[in-house]
Amino acid sequence: MSRNTPIIGPVSGTQVPRYAGASTFARLPEIDRVSDYDVAILGVPFDGGTSFRPGARFGPMEVRKSSRHLRPAFHVELDIAPFQEVQVVDAGDVTVTPFSIDDAMGQIQRQAEEIQGNNADRRLIAIGGDHTVALPMLRNVVAQHGPVALIHFDAHLDTWDTYFNAPVTHGTVLRRAFEEGLLVEDHSMHLGLRGPIYDKIDLKEDADFGFKAIRASDFDRIGFEAAVAQVKERVGDTPVYLSIDIDVLDPAFAPGTGTPEMGGLSSRELLRLLRSLDGINIVGADVVEVAPAYDHAEVTTLAAATVVYDIVGLMAQQTSRGSSVG
């Protein structure tokens, strides 16, 4: 976007110690401190759609706290100073009911739309919350860009039909997204799947919804370069939404989550995958399922904060290279 005002970046750790100062993500300016912005980080503290361990409603607050540890001035691996390329703001938390999934989905979508401001150049990164919050965030993105390709990092399919007759939960969200026409058919991918499922037919139905999967065990067989090549070929130049469930990481690297599964990616592997996605057209993202009560030493929340920072870096690369986000 064209800019008439200078970019306001995060508070420098050389001026104010990183353990002090603003409580925003990476100590970025709050949304009302700038006249316009390229990327907004939005907390979505809702976990009413979780099926096992609750607590992801506390994720946004704790991920912001861990983001103080970041040194955000320059991203070495992406070779960019992201907060000098794009105006990033912390948009605070969605005001969301903890008692009704349907009401919560409407509240999240409406507040995302308010922050979007009918401006397709703006991109939102949601910090959840459980994975249910991806549905209203996808609805907002599709209203701006049309159907998108989804790159889904997760231990689980999330394309089941219902849980206890509830159609919208963290395990059904992508089935609903497909049914609503939010996804470009045959352009979406799961990365990092593993563990048991309810029935073998789950895999067939998932494929019928247009998903292709690279399971966690596949990375050992085909290697990361081949996996990244498959992802890029599949999404092409289609607008992409990234949805990252922190349980894609092995519990050794992310114990603070609601449905942990053995045999996941390491933190280094996840970051390697993300940083290899340069050149794709990312129009929105979420990082979800951080449940701090099960964490220790901020291992999970620091991983999530780093992932959010990497997504900002990828978006900044797009802007730096003049990539369209339309």
C-alpha positions as CSV (number, residue, x, y, z in Angstrom):
1,M,0.0,0.0,0.0
2,S,1.1,3.6,-0.5
3,R,2.2,5.2,2.7
4,N,2.0,8.8,3.8
5,T,3.1,8.3,7.4
6,P,6.3,6.6,8.7
7,I,6.1,3.1,10.0
8,I,5.9,2.7,13.8
9,G,7.8,-0.4,14.9
10,P,8.1,-2.3,18.1
11,V,9.7,-0.8,21.2
12,S,13.5,-1.5,20.9
13,G,15.0,-4.0,23.3
14,T,18.1,-1.8,23.4
15,Q,16.0,1.1,24.9
16,V,13.6,-0.8,27.1
17,P,14.4,-4.2,28.5
18,R,12.4,-6.9,26.7
19,Y,10.8,-8.1,30.0
20,A,9.2,-4.6,30.4
21,G,7.2,-2.2,28.4
22,A,4.0,-2.7,26.3
23,S,2.1,-5.9,26.7
24,T,1.3,-6.1,23.0
25,F,2.7,-8.7,20.6
26,A,6.4,-8.1,20.3
27,R,5.6,-4.7,21.9
28,L,4.1,-3.4,18.7
29,P,1.9,-0.3,18.6
30,E,-1.7,-0.8,19.4
31,I,-4.1,-0.4,16.5
32,D,-5.4,3.0,17.5
33,R,-1.9,4.5,17.5
34,V,-1.5,4.4,13.7
35,S,-3.6,5.8,10.8
36,D,-3.3,2.7,8.6
37,Y,-1.7,-0.7,8.8
38,D,-0.6,-3.6,6.6
39,V,-0.9,-6.5,9.1
40,A,-3.0,-6.7,12.3
41,I,-2.4,-9.4,15.0
42,L,-5.7,-10.3,16.6
43,G,-6.2,-12.3,19.7
44,V,-9.2,-14.7,19.6
45,P,-9.6,-16.1,23.2
46,F,-12.3,-18.8,22.5
47,D,-12.0,-22.5,23.2
48,G,-15.7,-23.5,23.3
49,G,-15.1,-25.9,20.4
50,T,-12.4,-28.0,21.9
51,S,-13.0,-31.7,22.4
52,F,-10.4,-32.7,24.9
53,R,-8.3,-30.4,27.1
54,P,-9.7,-26.8,27.4
55,G,-7.6,-23.7,28.0
56,A,-6.7,-22.3,24.6
57,R,-8.8,-19.2,25.6
58,F,-5.7,-18.1,27.5
59,G,-3.4,-18.5,24.5
60,P,-3.4,-15.0,23.1
61,M,-2.4,-13.4,26.4
62,E,0.5,-15.9,27.0
63,V,1.7,-15.9,23.4
64,R,2.0,-12.1,23.7
65,K,3.9,-12.5,26.9
66,S,6.4,-14.9,25.3
67,S,6.8,-12.6,22.3
68,R,8.7,-10.2,24.5
69,H,11.6,-12.6,24.1
70,L,11.8,-12.0,20.4
71,R,14.5,-9.8,18.9
72,P,12.2,-8.6,16.0
73,A,14.5,-6.0,14.4
74,F,16.0,-8.4,11.7
75,H,15.0,-11.9,10.6
76,V,18.2,-13.5,9.6
77,E,16.8,-16.6,7.8
78,L,14.3,-14.5,5.8
79,D,16.8,-11.7,5.3
80,I,14.4,-9.0,6.1
81,A,13.6,-6.4,8.8
82,P,9.8,-7.1,8.7
83,F,8.7,-4.2,10.9
84,Q,10.5,-1.8,8.6
85,E,8.7,-3.1,5.5
86,V,5.1,-3.3,6.8
87,Q,3.1,-1.5,9.5
88,V,2.1,-4.2,11.9
89,V,-0.2,-3.5,14.8
90,D,-1.7,-5.4,17.7
91,A,-5.5,-5.2,17.4
92,G,-6.2,-6.6,20.9
93,D,-8.6,-9.4,21.6
94,V,-12.0,-10.2,20.1
95,T,-14.8,-9.7,22.6
96,V,-16.3,-13.2,22.4
97,T,-18.8,-15.2,24.4
98,P,-17.6,-18.4,26.0
99,F,-21.1,-19.9,26.1
100,S,-22.3,-20.2,22.5
101,I,-20.3,-21.5,19.5
102,D,-22.7,-20.0,17.0
103,D,-22.7,-16.5,18.7
104,A,-18.9,-16.6,19.0
105,M,-18.4,-17.4,15.3
106,G,-20.5,-14.3,14.4
107,Q,-18.7,-12.1,16.9
108,I,-15.3,-13.1,15.6
109,Q,-16.2,-12.6,12.0
110,R,-17.8,-9.2,12.6
111,Q,-14.8,-7.9,14.5
112,A,-12.4,-9.3,12.0
113,E,-14.4,-7.5,9.3
114,E,-14.1,-4.2,11.3
115,I,-10.4,-4.5,11.5
116,Q,-10.1,-5.5,7.8
117,G,-12.1,-2.4,7.0
118,N,-13.0,-3.7,3.5
119,N,-9.4,-3.2,2.6
120,A,-8.0,-6.3,0.8
121,D,-4.4,-5.0,1.2
122,R,-4.6,-5.6,5.0
123,R,-3.8,-9.0,6.3
124,L,-4.9,-10.4,9.7
125,I,-3.0,-13.0,11.8
126,A,-5.2,-14.5,14.5
127,I,-3.8,-16.0,17.7
128,G,-6.3,-18.5,19.2
129,G,-8.1,-19.9,20.8
130,D,-9.0,-23.4,19.6
131,H,-9.1,-24.3,15.9
132,T,-12.8,-23.4,15.6
133,V,-11.7,-19.7,15.3
134,A,-10.3,-20.5,11.8
135,L,-13.8,-20.7,10.3
136,P,-14.8,-17.0,10.9
137,M,-11.3,-15.9,10.0
138,L,-11.5,-17.8,6.7
139,R,-15.0,-16.3,6.0
140,N,-13.5,-12.8,6.4
141,V,-10.6,-13.5,4.1
142,V,-12.8,-15.0,1.4
143,A,-15.0,-12.0,1.5
144,Q,-12.0,-10.0,0.4
145,H,-10.2,-12.3,-1.9
146,G,-12.6,-15.1,-2.9
147,P,-11.9,-18.8,-2.2
148,V,-8.4,-19.5,-1.0
149,A,-6.0,-22.4,-0.9
150,L,-5.4,-23.6,2.7
151,I,-2.1,-24.8,4.0
152,H,-3.0,-26.5,7.2
153,F,-0.3,-27.5,9.7
154,D,-1.9,-30.0,12.2
155,A,-1.7,-33.4,13.8
156,H,-5.4,-33.9,12.9
157,L,-7.6,-33.7,9.8
158,D,-10.2,-31.4,11.2
159,T,-12.6,-32.5,8.5
160,W,-14.9,-34.7,10.6
161,D,-18.7,-34.0,10.4
162,T,-19.9,-33.5,14.0
163,Y,-18.8,-34.0,17.6
164,F,-21.8,-34.9,19.8
165,N,-24.1,-33.4,17.1
166,A,-22.2,-30.1,17.2
167,P,-21.4,-29.1,13.6
168,V,-18.9,-26.4,14.3
169,T,-16.0,-27.5,16.5
170,H,-12.2,-27.5,16.3
171,G,-12.3,-30.9,14.6
172,T,-15.0,-30.1,12.0
173,V,-14.0,-26.6,11.0
174,L,-12.4,-27.5,7.6
175,R,-15.3,-29.6,6.5
176,R,-17.6,-26.6,7.1
177,A,-15.1,-24.4,5.2
178,F,-15.3,-26.8,2.2
179,E,-19.1,-27.0,2.3
180,E,-19.3,-23.2,2.4
181,G,-17.2,-22.9,-0.7
182,L,-14.4,-21.1,1.1
183,L,-11.6,-23.3,-0.3
184,V,-10.4,-23.6,-3.9
185,E,-10.9,-27.2,-4.8
186,D,-7.8,-29.4,-5.0
187,H,-5.4,-26.7,-3.9
188,S,-5.3,-27.3,-0.1
189,M,-2.9,-29.4,1.9
190,H,-2.5,-30.9,5.3
191,L,1.0,-31.0,6.7
192,G,2.2,-33.0,9.8
193,L,-0.8,-35.3,10.2
194,R,-0.2,-38.3,12.4
195,G,-1.8,-40.7,14.9
196,P,-5.0,-42.7,14.8
197,I,-8.3,-41.7,13.3
198,Y,-11.9,-42.8,14.0
199,D,-12.4,-44.8,10.8
200,K,-10.5,-45.4,7.5
201,I,-13.3,-43.7,5.6
202,D,-12.2,-40.4,7.3
203,L,-9.2,-40.4,4.9
204,K,-11.4,-40.9,1.8
205,E,-13.8,-38.2,2.8
206,D,-10.9,-35.8,3.4
207,A,-9.6,-36.5,-0.1
208,D,-13.1,-35.9,-1.5
209,F,-13.0,-32.4,0.1
210,G,-10.0,-31.7,-2.1
211,F,-7.2,-32.1,0.5
212,K,-3.8,-33.6,-0.1
213,A,-1.8,-34.7,2.9
214,I,1.9,-34.9,3.7
215,R,2.0,-36.8,7.0
216,A,4.7,-36.3,9.6
217,S,6.2,-39.6,8.7
218,D,6.3,-38.7,5.0
219,F,9.0,-36.0,5.7
220,D,11.4,-38.8,6.7
221,R,10.7,-40.5,3.4
222,I,10.5,-37.7,0.8
223,G,12.5,-35.0,2.6
224,F,11.7,-31.3,3.2
225,E,12.7,-30.0,-0.2
226,A,10.3,-32.3,-2.0
227,A,7.5,-31.6,0.5
228,V,7.9,-27.8,0.0
229,A,7.9,-28.3,-3.8
230,Q,4.6,-30.2,-3.5
231,V,3.1,-27.5,-1.4
232,K,4.1,-24.7,-3.8
233,E,3.0,-26.6,-6.9
234,R,-0.4,-27.3,-5.3
235,V,-1.2,-23.8,-4.2
236,G,0.4,-22.1,-7.2
237,D,-0.5,-18.4,-7.3
238,T,-3.8,-18.8,-5.6
239,P,-4.3,-16.6,-2.5
240,V,-3.3,-18.7,0.5
241,Y,-4.5,-18.9,4.1
242,L,-2.1,-20.5,6.6
243,S,-3.7,-22.3,9.6
244,I,-1.2,-23.6,12.1
245,D,-2.3,-25.7,15.0
246,I,0.5,-25.8,17.4
247,D,-0.1,-29.5,18.0
248,V,1.7,-30.1,14.6
249,L,4.7,-30.0,16.9
250,D,5.6,-33.0,18.9
251,P,4.6,-32.7,22.6
252,A,8.3,-32.5,23.4
253,F,8.3,-29.1,21.7
254,A,4.7,-28.1,22.4
255,P,3.3,-29.7,25.5
256,G,0.8,-26.8,26.1
257,T,-1.9,-27.9,23.7
258,G,-5.3,-29.6,24.0
259,T,-4.9,-32.7,21.9
260,P,-1.2,-33.7,21.8
261,E,-0.1,-36.5,19.5
262,M,3.2,-38.4,19.5
263,G,5.6,-38.3,16.5
264,G,5.2,-34.7,15.5
265,L,7.6,-32.1,14.0
266,S,10.3,-30.4,15.9
267,S,10.4,-26.7,16.3
268,R,13.3,-26.5,13.9
269,E,11.4,-28.5,11.3
270,L,8.3,-26.4,11.5
271,L,10.2,-23.2,11.1
272,R,12.1,-24.7,8.2
273,L,8.9,-25.5,6.5
274,L,7.4,-22.0,7.1
275,R,10.5,-20.2,6.0
276,S,10.5,-22.2,2.7
277,L,7.1,-20.8,1.8
278,D,8.5,-17.6,0.4
279,G,6.9,-16.5,-2.8
280,I,3.4,-17.8,-2.0
281,N,0.6,-15.3,-1.8
282,I,-0.4,-15.3,1.9
283,V,-3.6,-13.3,2.6
284,G,-4.3,-14.4,6.2
285,A,-3.3,-16.8,8.9
286,D,-3.9,-18.2,12.3
287,V,-1.9,-19.9,15.0
288,V,-4.1,-21.8,17.3
289,E,-4.6,-24.4,20.1
290,V,-2.0,-23.0,22.5
291,A,-3.2,-24.0,26.0
292,P,-0.8,-22.5,28.5
293,A,-2.0,-24.4,31.5
294,Y,-0.3,-27.6,30.2
295,D,2.9,-25.7,29.1
296,H,6.2,-25.5,31.0
297,A,8.9,-22.9,30.8
298,E,6.9,-21.1,28.0
299,V,8.1,-23.8,25.6
300,T,4.8,-23.8,23.6
301,T,4.0,-20.1,23.8
302,L,7.5,-19.2,22.7
303,A,7.1,-21.6,19.7
304,A,3.8,-19.9,18.8
305,A,5.2,-16.4,19.1
306,T,8.1,-17.3,16.8
307,V,5.7,-18.8,14.3
308,V,3.6,-15.6,14.3
309,Y,6.8,-13.6,13.8
310,D,7.8,-15.8,10.9
311,I,4.4,-15.3,9.2
312,V,4.9,-11.5,9.6
313,G,8.3,-12.0,7.9
314,L,6.8,-13.9,5.0
315,M,4.1,-11.2,4.5
316,A,6.8,-8.5,4.7
317,Q,8.7,-10.3,1.9
318,Q,5.6,-10.1,-0.3
319,T,5.4,-6.4,0.2
320,S,9.1,-5.9,-0.3
321,R,9.0,-7.8,-3.6
322,G,5.9,-6.0,-4.7
323,S,3.8,-9.2,-4.6
324,S,0.0,-8.7,-4.9
325,V,-2.2,-9.8,-2.1
326,G,-5.3,-9.6,-4.2
